[in-house]
Amino acid sequence: MRALAVALLLLAGSPALAEPPPPPDVPLADAQLEAKAKALMGELRCLTCQNQSIADSNAGQAQAMRVEVRERIASGDSPDEVRAFFVERYGDWVSFVPPAREDTALLWAAPLLFLTVGALLVARRFRR
C-alpha cells in the first residue's frame, strides 16, 4: 500500500518538474531587421552560459532572449532601446560592453594601470 502511494505521488508530481519548451527561434522576414537583431544578440550575454552571447548559446534562456530581441526589433525598438531593456531587467552584466560611468571607471582604467605598473617593474628590473 505504501509503495502504491509513493508511486502515485511521484506520478502526480512529475509534471511540476518538467521545464516548458522554449519558444520557437524563427528569424525575422525583413533581412535588415534580422541583421540588427543578430548584431545585438552578439552583444548580449547568455544568463545561463555566462561567457557566451545569446547568439551562440543553445540554452533555453538564451533562446527566449533571442525571441524577445526579435519581437522588440520587429515592433520598432532600436537596438539601444532593446539593450536598455535587458540591462534594466538583468543589470549591466548582461551586456558584453560595460557602460563607461563613474562607478565603472576602475574597470575601464584597470588595463592601463596594469600596463603602467608592468612597465615600471620591467624598467626597474633592467636598471639594476
C-alpha positions as CSV (number, residue, x, y, z in Angstrom):
1,M,0.0,0.0,0.0
2,R,2.8,2.4,0.9
3,A,4.6,1.7,-2.4
4,L,1.4,2.5,-4.3
5,A,1.0,5.8,-2.5
6,V,4.7,6.8,-3.3
7,A,4.2,5.8,-6.9
8,L,1.1,7.9,-7.2
9,L,2.8,10.9,-5.6
10,L,5.7,10.6,-8.0
11,L,3.4,10.3,-10.9
12,A,1.3,13.3,-9.9
13,G,4.4,15.4,-9.1
14,S,6.4,14.7,-12.3
15,P,4.7,17.4,-14.5
16,A,5.7,20.0,-12.0
17,L,9.4,19.1,-12.6
18,A,9.1,19.4,-16.4
19,E,10.6,22.6,-17.9
20,P,8.4,24.2,-20.5
21,P,9.8,24.2,-24.0
22,P,11.4,27.5,-25.2
23,P,9.5,29.5,-27.8
24,P,10.4,28.8,-31.4
25,D,13.5,30.7,-32.7
26,V,12.3,32.0,-36.0
27,P,14.3,34.6,-37.9
28,L,12.6,37.9,-39.0
29,A,11.3,38.1,-42.5
30,D,13.0,41.5,-43.1
31,A,16.7,41.0,-43.7
32,Q,17.7,44.4,-42.3
33,L,15.8,43.9,-39.1
34,E,17.2,40.4,-38.7
35,A,20.8,41.8,-39.2
36,K,20.1,44.4,-36.5
37,A,18.7,41.7,-34.2
38,K,21.7,39.3,-34.9
39,A,24.2,42.1,-34.2
40,L,22.5,42.9,-30.9
41,M,22.3,39.2,-30.0
42,G,26.1,39.0,-30.3
43,E,26.4,41.8,-27.7
44,L,24.2,40.3,-25.0
45,R,25.5,37.7,-22.6
46,C,23.6,34.4,-22.0
47,L,22.5,34.3,-18.4
48,T,22.9,30.5,-18.3
49,C,26.2,30.1,-20.1
50,Q,27.7,33.4,-18.9
51,N,30.6,33.6,-21.3
52,Q,28.6,33.1,-24.5
53,S,26.4,35.5,-26.3
54,I,22.8,34.7,-26.7
55,A,23.5,34.3,-30.5
56,D,25.9,31.4,-29.8
57,S,24.2,29.7,-26.8
58,N,21.8,26.8,-27.1
59,A,20.3,27.3,-23.6
60,G,16.6,27.8,-23.2
61,Q,17.1,31.2,-21.5
62,A,19.2,32.4,-24.5
63,Q,16.5,31.2,-26.9
64,A,13.9,33.1,-25.0
65,M,16.1,36.2,-25.0
66,R,16.6,35.9,-28.8
67,V,12.8,35.7,-29.3
68,E,12.4,38.8,-27.1
69,V,15.1,40.7,-29.1
70,R,13.4,39.8,-32.4
71,E,10.0,40.8,-31.1
72,R,11.2,44.2,-29.9
73,I,13.2,44.9,-33.1
74,A,10.2,44.0,-35.2
75,S,8.0,46.3,-33.1
76,G,10.2,49.2,-34.0
77,D,12.5,49.4,-31.0
78,S,16.1,50.5,-31.7
79,P,19.0,48.2,-30.7
80,D,19.9,50.7,-28.0
81,E,16.4,50.6,-26.6
82,V,16.4,46.8,-26.6
83,R,19.8,46.7,-24.9
84,A,18.5,49.2,-22.3
85,F,15.5,46.9,-21.7
86,F,17.8,43.9,-20.9
87,V,20.2,46.0,-18.8
88,E,17.2,47.3,-16.8
89,R,15.9,43.8,-16.3
90,Y,19.2,41.9,-15.7
91,G,21.7,44.6,-14.8
92,D,24.9,45.8,-16.6
93,W,26.3,42.3,-16.5
94,V,24.1,41.1,-19.4
95,S,25.9,43.4,-21.8
96,F,29.4,42.3,-23.0
97,V,30.3,46.0,-23.3
98,P,30.1,47.6,-19.9
99,P,28.9,51.3,-19.8
100,A,31.5,54.0,-19.2
101,R,30.3,55.6,-16.0
102,E,31.8,56.8,-12.8
103,D,31.2,53.5,-11.0
104,T,32.8,51.5,-13.8
105,A,35.8,53.8,-14.2
106,L,38.2,51.4,-12.5
107,L,37.1,48.6,-14.9
108,W,38.0,50.8,-17.8
109,A,41.2,52.1,-16.3
110,A,42.5,48.8,-15.0
111,P,44.2,47.6,-18.2
112,L,46.1,50.9,-18.5
113,L,47.0,50.8,-14.8
114,F,48.3,47.2,-15.1
115,L,50.3,48.1,-18.2
116,T,51.9,51.1,-16.4
117,V,52.8,49.0,-13.3
118,G,54.2,46.3,-15.5
119,A,56.3,48.7,-17.5
120,L,57.6,50.3,-14.3
121,L,58.6,46.9,-12.9
122,V,60.4,45.9,-16.1
123,A,62.2,49.3,-16.2
124,R,63.2,48.9,-12.6
125,R,64.5,45.4,-13.2
126,F,66.6,46.4,-16.1
127,R,68.1,49.4,-14.3
128,R,69.9,47.1,-11.9
